[in-house]
């Protein structure tokens, strides 16, 4: 499982391509890890989606920005997040 791999290798954020994600798909939490999955893709799904998996620390850094995902679906499969870790300068 990706979450176990992320924990074992101290990975905070993982980017995925070729997912079955659909346009404007809801974020989800992977239990019991508490990881967040943010997805984006074409209408109707398919294998042209992208996703970002955030561990708890990175999820908190994203929540601290109070911003939503950045999606540019018309120009390709673009997905981004603003993260603000404690101690970061604004």
Secondary structure, 3 states (H helix, E strand, C coil): CHHHHHHHCCCCEEEEEEECCCCCCCCEEECCCCEEEEEECCCCCCCCEEEEEECHHHHHHHHHHCCCCEEECCCCCEEECCCCCCCCCC
